[in-house]
Amino acid sequence: MKITNPETIESSKKELIDFINSELDWSAVEKMILEKHKLQLQDEVVYKHGDIVVYDEQIAYQLDFDVKVSMSLIFNRQGDCLDMKTPDDAVVAEQKLPQKNEEWSKMASNIAEMIHDINQDS
């Protein structure tokens, strides 16, 4: 025997989830993403779905989003991934630039060798 309309329950749940979503502290969310994943969110964050779930034996709320992040992939001519960077990695890399002339000379020599290899393959 039904004691209420299931559509009413679902509608009320959706209203609750929508309200929670509207009250999220996005600066805190962005800070957590930066700390945990070293990624900065771009402007577009799209809410996809929300639900009430059980997590670690307690009632919790799960909100799913699609987010846009900037990244660079570096791979060689054989298709092997050499590195994946985000804009935050570039800031860290700038802080670790070589300080000695020997290091700069070695980097320049390596670049010259790569350019020479590229020109020979052409």
ZADO-1210 file (C-alpha; in nm, 4 decimals, padded with zeros to 6 digits):
<atoms>
<atom x="00.0000" y="00.0000" z="00.0000" code="MET" pos="1"/>
<atom x="00.1495" y="00.3334" z="-00.1085" code="LYS" pos="2"/>
<atom x="00.1444" y="00.6110" z="00.1459" code="ILE" pos="3"/>
<atom x="00.2729" y="00.8875" z="-00.0833" code="THR" pos="4"/>
<atom x="00.3272" y="00.9640" z="-00.4471" code="ASN" pos="5"/>
<atom x="00.6771" y="00.8507" z="-00.5643" code="PRO" pos="6"/>
<atom x="00.6913" y="01.1482" z="-00.8013" code="GLU" pos="7"/>
<atom x="00.6610" y="01.3804" z="-00.4992" code="THR" pos="8"/>
<atom x="00.9578" y="01.2121" z="-00.3312" code="ILE" pos="9"/>
<atom x="01.1692" y="01.2300" z="-00.6471" code="GLU" pos="10"/>
<atom x="01.0724" y="01.5933" z="-00.7091" code="SER" pos="11"/>
<atom x="01.1576" y="01.6900" z="-00.3504" code="SER" pos="12"/>
<atom x="01.4913" y="01.5080" z="-00.3725" code="LYS" pos="13"/>
<atom x="01.5738" y="01.6957" z="-00.6941" code="LYS" pos="14"/>
<atom x="01.4866" y="02.0294" z="-00.5311" code="GLU" pos="15"/>
<atom x="01.7149" y="01.9494" z="-00.2351" code="LEU" pos="16"/>
<atom x="02.0043" y="01.8485" z="-00.4612" code="ILE" pos="17"/>
<atom x="01.9565" y="02.1596" z="-00.6777" code="ASP" pos="18"/>
<atom x="01.9601" y="02.3810" z="-00.3673" code="PHE" pos="19"/>
<atom x="02.2777" y="02.2177" z="-00.2349" code="ILE" pos="20"/>
<atom x="02.4386" y="02.2611" z="-00.5770" code="ASN" pos="21"/>
<atom x="02.3480" y="02.6303" z="-00.5841" code="SER" pos="22"/>
<atom x="02.5107" y="02.6852" z="-00.2435" code="GLU" pos="23"/>
<atom x="02.8470" y="02.5194" z="-00.3184" code="LEU" pos="24"/>
<atom x="03.1544" y="02.7205" z="-00.2211" code="ASP" pos="25"/>
<atom x="03.3346" y="02.7099" z="-00.5563" code="TRP" pos="26"/>
<atom x="03.6477" y="02.8755" z="-00.4219" code="SER" pos="27"/>
<atom x="03.6823" y="02.5875" z="-00.1733" code="ALA" pos="28"/>
<atom x="03.6122" y="02.3299" z="-00.4471" code="VAL" pos="29"/>
<atom x="03.8732" y="02.4879" z="-00.6766" code="GLU" pos="30"/>
<atom x="04.1267" y="02.4923" z="-00.3920" code="LYS" pos="31"/>
<atom x="04.0700" y="02.1197" z="-00.3255" code="MET" pos="32"/>
<atom x="04.1082" y="02.0336" z="-00.6957" code="ILE" pos="33"/>
<atom x="04.4292" y="02.2355" z="-00.7151" code="LEU" pos="34"/>
<atom x="04.5725" y="02.0724" z="-00.4012" code="GLU" pos="35"/>
<atom x="04.4662" y="01.7157" z="-00.4850" code="LYS" pos="36"/>
<atom x="04.5049" y="01.7066" z="-00.8646" code="HIS" pos="37"/>
<atom x="04.7235" y="02.0119" z="-00.9387" code="LYS" pos="38"/>
<atom x="04.4598" y="02.1370" z="-01.1845" code="LEU" pos="39"/>
<atom x="04.2905" y="02.4728" z="-01.2214" code="GLN" pos="40"/>
<atom x="03.9332" y="02.4805" z="-01.3421" code="LEU" pos="41"/>
<atom x="03.8465" y="02.6804" z="-01.6492" code="GLN" pos="42"/>
<atom x="03.5318" y="02.8922" z="-01.6678" code="ASP" pos="43"/>
<atom x="03.2885" y="02.6256" z="-01.7797" code="GLU" pos="44"/>
<atom x="03.1721" y="02.3778" z="-01.5149" code="VAL" pos="45"/>
<atom x="02.8607" y="02.1859" z="-01.6161" code="VAL" pos="46"/>
<atom x="02.6399" y="02.0209" z="-01.3546" code="TYR" pos="47"/>
<atom x="02.5376" y="01.6760" z="-01.4792" code="LYS" pos="48"/>
<atom x="02.3552" y="01.4912" z="-01.2019" code="HIS" pos="49"/>
<atom x="02.3109" y="01.4708" z="-00.8276" code="GLY" pos="50"/>
<atom x="02.1904" y="01.2075" z="-00.5870" code="ASP" pos="51"/>
<atom x="02.1684" y="01.1064" z="-00.2231" code="ILE" pos="52"/>
<atom x="02.4099" y="00.8199" z="-00.1554" code="VAL" pos="53"/>
<atom x="02.5545" y="00.6135" z="00.1286" code="VAL" pos="54"/>
<atom x="02.9271" y="00.6804" z="00.1721" code="TYR" pos="55"/>
<atom x="03.1338" y="00.5357" z="00.4571" code="ASP" pos="56"/>
<atom x="02.8139" y="00.4210" z="00.6269" code="GLU" pos="57"/>
<atom x="02.6607" y="00.7698" z="00.6302" code="GLN" pos="58"/>
<atom x="02.4140" y="00.9620" z="00.4167" code="ILE" pos="59"/>
<atom x="02.5965" y="01.1879" z="00.1699" code="ALA" pos="60"/>
<atom x="02.5293" y="01.3920" z="-00.1426" code="TYR" pos="61"/>
<atom x="02.7017" y="01.3217" z="-00.4725" code="GLN" pos="62"/>
<atom x="02.7102" y="01.5934" z="-00.7379" code="LEU" pos="63"/>
<atom x="02.8597" y="01.5081" z="-01.0778" code="ASP" pos="64"/>
<atom x="03.0130" y="01.7760" z="-01.3011" code="PHE" pos="65"/>
<atom x="03.1948" y="01.8023" z="-01.6308" code="ASP" pos="66"/>
<atom x="03.4861" y="02.0405" z="-01.6002" code="VAL" pos="67"/>
<atom x="03.7252" y="02.1892" z="-01.8522" code="LYS" pos="68"/>
<atom x="04.0965" y="02.1947" z="-01.7747" code="VAL" pos="69"/>
<atom x="04.3939" y="02.3105" z="-01.9794" code="SER" pos="70"/>
<atom x="04.6785" y="02.0694" z="-02.0347" code="MET" pos="71"/>
<atom x="04.9667" y="02.0009" z="-02.2700" code="SER" pos="72"/>
<atom x="05.0763" y="01.6579" z="-02.3888" code="LEU" pos="73"/>
<atom x="05.4363" y="01.6096" z="-02.4963" code="ILE" pos="74"/>
<atom x="05.5141" y="01.2990" z="-02.7013" code="PHE" pos="75"/>
<atom x="05.7917" y="01.1836" z="-02.9324" code="ASN" pos="76"/>
<atom x="05.7760" y="01.0866" z="-03.2990" code="ARG" pos="77"/>
<atom x="05.7156" y="00.7255" z="-03.2015" code="GLN" pos="78"/>
<atom x="05.3967" y="00.8294" z="-03.0211" code="GLY" pos="79"/>
<atom x="05.5307" y="00.7704" z="-02.6689" code="ASP" pos="80"/>
<atom x="05.4010" y="01.0148" z="-02.4084" code="CYS" pos="81"/>
<atom x="05.6938" y="01.1998" z="-02.2551" code="LEU" pos="82"/>
<atom x="05.5039" y="01.4334" z="-02.0265" code="ASP" pos="83"/>
<atom x="05.1670" y="01.5830" z="-01.9447" code="MET" pos="84"/>
<atom x="05.1582" y="01.9335" z="-01.8028" code="LYS" pos="85"/>
<atom x="04.9017" y="02.1755" z="-01.6718" code="THR" pos="86"/>
<atom x="04.9502" y="02.5543" z="-01.6471" code="PRO" pos="87"/>
<atom x="05.0441" y="02.5105" z="-01.2803" code="ASP" pos="88"/>
<atom x="05.3314" y="02.2813" z="-01.3816" code="ASP" pos="89"/>
<atom x="05.4741" y="02.5654" z="-01.5912" code="ALA" pos="90"/>
<atom x="05.4842" y="02.7924" z="-01.2856" code="VAL" pos="91"/>
<atom x="05.6712" y="02.5245" z="-01.0880" code="VAL" pos="92"/>
<atom x="05.9091" y="02.4640" z="-01.3819" code="ALA" pos="93"/>
<atom x="05.9927" y="02.8355" z="-01.4007" code="GLU" pos="94"/>
<atom x="06.0965" y="02.8238" z="-01.0371" code="GLN" pos="95"/>
<atom x="06.3352" y="02.5331" z="-01.1138" code="LYS" pos="96"/>
<atom x="06.5195" y="02.6804" z="-01.4137" code="LEU" pos="97"/>
<atom x="06.8872" y="02.5845" z="-01.4395" code="PRO" pos="98"/>
<atom x="07.1126" y="02.8308" z="-01.2644" code="GLN" pos="99"/>
<atom x="07.4557" y="02.7347" z="-01.3952" code="LYS" pos="100"/>
<atom x="07.6013" y="02.8176" z="-01.7353" code="ASN" pos="101"/>
<atom x="07.7001" y="02.4506" z="-01.7771" code="GLU" pos="102"/>
<atom x="07.3360" y="02.3451" z="-01.7453" code="GLU" pos="103"/>
<atom x="07.2269" y="02.6055" z="-02.0010" code="TRP" pos="104"/>
<atom x="07.5031" y="02.4930" z="-02.2397" code="SER" pos="105"/>
<atom x="07.3982" y="02.1297" z="-02.2089" code="LYS" pos="106"/>
<atom x="07.0340" y="02.2198" z="-02.2758" code="MET" pos="107"/>
<atom x="07.1317" y="02.4263" z="-02.5806" code="ALA" pos="108"/>
<atom x="07.3475" y="02.1407" z="-02.7106" code="SER" pos="109"/>
<atom x="07.0605" y="01.8936" z="-02.6693" code="ASN" pos="110"/>
<atom x="06.8249" y="02.1252" z="-02.8568" code="ILE" pos="111"/>
<atom x="07.0793" y="02.1697" z="-03.1371" code="ALA" pos="112"/>
<atom x="07.1116" y="01.7903" z="-03.1691" code="GLU" pos="113"/>
<atom x="06.7331" y="01.7514" z="-03.1892" code="MET" pos="114"/>
<atom x="06.7084" y="02.0188" z="-03.4593" code="ILE" pos="115"/>
<atom x="06.9907" y="01.8482" z="-03.6512" code="HIS" pos="116"/>
<atom x="06.8061" y="01.5127" z="-03.6301" code="ASP" pos="117"/>
<atom x="06.4845" y="01.6729" z="-03.7510" code="ILE" pos="118"/>
<atom x="06.6602" y="01.8370" z="-04.0450" code="ASN" pos="119"/>
<atom x="06.8217" y="01.5057" z="-04.1459" code="GLN" pos="120"/>
<atom x="06.4851" y="01.3291" z="-04.1424" code="ASP" pos="121"/>
<atom x="06.3315" y="01.5922" z="-04.3719" code="SER" pos="122"/>
</atoms>
